[in-house]
Amino acid sequence: MLNIDLTGRRALVAGVADDAGYGFAIAKALADAGASVSVATWPPALNIFLNLLERGKMDESRRMADGSIMEFERIYPLDAIYDTLADAPEDIRTSKRYNERGDFSVQGVADRLVADFGERPLDILVHSIGNAPEVKKSLLEVSRAGYLGAVSASAYSLVSMVQRLGPLMRPKGSVLSLTYMASERVIPGYGGGMPSAKAALESDTRVLAFEAGRAYGLRVNTISAGPLASRAASAIGIIEKMVDYCAENSPLPEPVRAEDVGHVAAFLASPLASGITGTTLYVDKGYHAMGMAVPKE
Ligand SMILES: NC(=O)c1ccc[n+]([C@@H]2O[C@H](COP(=O)([O-])OP(=O)(O)OC[C@H]3O[C@@H](n4cnc5c(N)ncnc54)[C@H](O)[C@@H]3O)[C@@H](O)[C@H]2O)c1
């Protein structure tokens, strides 16, 4: 029987701080397929996340198909807007949420992975990070800093991770990120430069697939996911409306579930997808194929 077996593979999922988002569902699907999964969490969200885990608040959502509870091999602090610790300003480094975390930069995570697991510690890298300081502002209003902040946290962060973690990955490894169709179609209300960041992320996926494919034998893909009421998406302010609209107007008239994306991520990480790289793959119940809303009866 054809199945997804990631036994013996190690994954890092960056952008997990609760059990409501795509990163968590991907981590769970990878673990369900047998991979050892570490996560990287934004320092401002890390304490709450550790608390939820310790108090058993996520035990039910961590329960896997075989009945066991998913354990993260490591939980690393990561602020993906900093390539090295020296890039973080003094006031961030010394602030309460960061100062006891050690090196929370992208390079810091790379160094910790090597210290914990050796020279070639990784097979699967998932970037599930999105952040725009001015997400509620339209493109007519967004500041330069807000726009560049969105691109830095949501797109360059992938480039930085492939630069620094790509060389640590074993050949045939898989890099995956999450994008949204606002990169190519107008989604009113999804602002702050996020559409531009997603367009960059998709373009970078193609170029990184070529460069990291030739350099390290990696595959690089991105999933264009339908709307989900995650913590990050709630910041947009209209996520429930986006979810309902897509469910009503998609070929499959139902909301996208986080597991739908998790399962495709596990497939993309597996040898079954060894011919797929440089691709934007839609997991959105087919919404991207539509040209107009379904007329009301
Ligand atoms: N929810 C949706 O509707 C939707 C749709 C398509 C794509 N996506 C994408 O899916 C990915 C995951 O988002 P989600 O919606 O599941 O929400 P989420 O809140 O579960 O994940 C976003 C994560 O990014 C982390 N983060 C923010 N800034 C960071 C930084 N500087 N360094 C490190 N981590 C940082 C947050 O702490 C959070 O854990 C994002 O790329 C998002 O754009 C989401």
PDBQT file of the ligand as one rigid body, heavy atoms in Angstrom, charges set to zero:
ROOT
HETATM    1  N1  LIG A 301      -5.012  31.881   8.267  1.00  0.00    +0.000 N 
HETATM    2  C1  LIG A 301      -5.203  32.125   6.984  1.00  0.00    +0.000 C 
HETATM    3  O1  LIG A 301      -6.295  32.488   6.553  1.00  0.00    +0.000 OA
HETATM    4  C2  LIG A 301      -4.049  31.927   6.020  1.00  0.00    +0.000 A 
HETATM    5  C3  LIG A 301      -4.329  31.747   4.648  1.00  0.00    +0.000 A 
HETATM    6  C4  LIG A 301      -3.266  31.539   3.771  1.00  0.00    +0.000 A 
HETATM    7  C5  LIG A 301      -1.966  31.541   4.259  1.00  0.00    +0.000 A 
HETATM    8  N2  LIG A 301      -1.732  31.719   5.611  1.00  0.00    +0.000 N 
HETATM    9  C6  LIG A 301      -0.348  31.736   6.066  1.00  0.00    +0.000 C 
HETATM   10  O2  LIG A 301      -0.135  30.646   6.945  1.00  0.00    +0.000 OA
HETATM   11  C7  LIG A 301       1.009  30.948   7.749  1.00  0.00    +0.000 C 
HETATM   12  C8  LIG A 301       0.669  30.653   9.193  1.00  0.00    +0.000 C 
HETATM   13  O3  LIG A 301      -0.288  31.578   9.666  1.00  0.00    +0.000 OA
HETATM   14  P1  LIG A 301      -1.621  31.175  10.431  1.00  0.00    +0.000 P 
HETATM   15  O4  LIG A 301      -2.722  31.943   9.794  1.00  0.00    +0.000 OA
HETATM   16  O5  LIG A 301      -1.746  29.703  10.514  1.00  0.00    +0.000 OA
HETATM   17  O6  LIG A 301      -1.435  31.854  11.852  1.00  0.00    +0.000 OA
HETATM   18  P2  LIG A 301      -0.569  31.502  13.146  1.00  0.00    +0.000 P 
HETATM   19  O7  LIG A 301      -0.855  32.588  14.108  1.00  0.00    +0.000 OA
HETATM   20  O8  LIG A 301      -0.825  30.097  13.595  1.00  0.00    +0.000 OA
HETATM   21  O9  LIG A 301       0.931  31.534  12.613  1.00  0.00    +0.000 OA
HETATM   22  C9  LIG A 301       1.708  32.678  12.406  1.00  0.00    +0.000 C 
HETATM   23  C10 LIG A 301       2.913  32.530  13.311  1.00  0.00    +0.000 C 
HETATM   24  O10 LIG A 301       3.917  33.480  12.946  1.00  0.00    +0.000 OA
HETATM   25  C11 LIG A 301       4.579  33.828  14.158  1.00  0.00    +0.000 C 
HETATM   26  N3  LIG A 301       5.388  35.034  13.940  1.00  0.00    +0.000 N 
HETATM   27  C12 LIG A 301       4.963  36.306  13.697  1.00  0.00    +0.000 A 
HETATM   28  N4  LIG A 301       6.025  37.125  13.543  1.00  0.00    +0.000 NA
HETATM   29  C13 LIG A 301       7.145  36.360  13.696  1.00  0.00    +0.000 A 
HETATM   30  C14 LIG A 301       8.534  36.608  13.650  1.00  0.00    +0.000 A 
HETATM   31  N5  LIG A 301       9.009  37.837  13.419  1.00  0.00    +0.000 N 
HETATM   32  N6  LIG A 301       9.389  35.573  13.871  1.00  0.00    +0.000 NA
HETATM   33  C15 LIG A 301       8.933  34.325  14.105  1.00  0.00    +0.000 A 
HETATM   34  N7  LIG A 301       7.620  34.017  14.150  1.00  0.00    +0.000 NA
HETATM   35  C16 LIG A 301       6.737  35.021  13.938  1.00  0.00    +0.000 A 
HETATM   36  C17 LIG A 301       3.442  34.005  15.150  1.00  0.00    +0.000 C 
HETATM   37  O11 LIG A 301       3.889  33.971  16.485  1.00  0.00    +0.000 OA
HETATM   38  C18 LIG A 301       2.586  32.774  14.796  1.00  0.00    +0.000 C 
HETATM   39  O12 LIG A 301       2.991  31.648  15.555  1.00  0.00    +0.000 OA
HETATM   40  C19 LIG A 301       1.350  32.414   7.474  1.00  0.00    +0.000 C 
HETATM   41  O13 LIG A 301       2.380  32.484   6.514  1.00  0.00    +0.000 OA
HETATM   42  C20 LIG A 301       0.056  32.934   6.887  1.00  0.00    +0.000 C 
HETATM   43  O14 LIG A 301       0.228  34.084   6.103  1.00  0.00    +0.000 OA
HETATM   44  C21 LIG A 301      -2.751  31.898   6.483  1.00  0.00    +0.000 A 
ENDROOT
TORSDOF 0
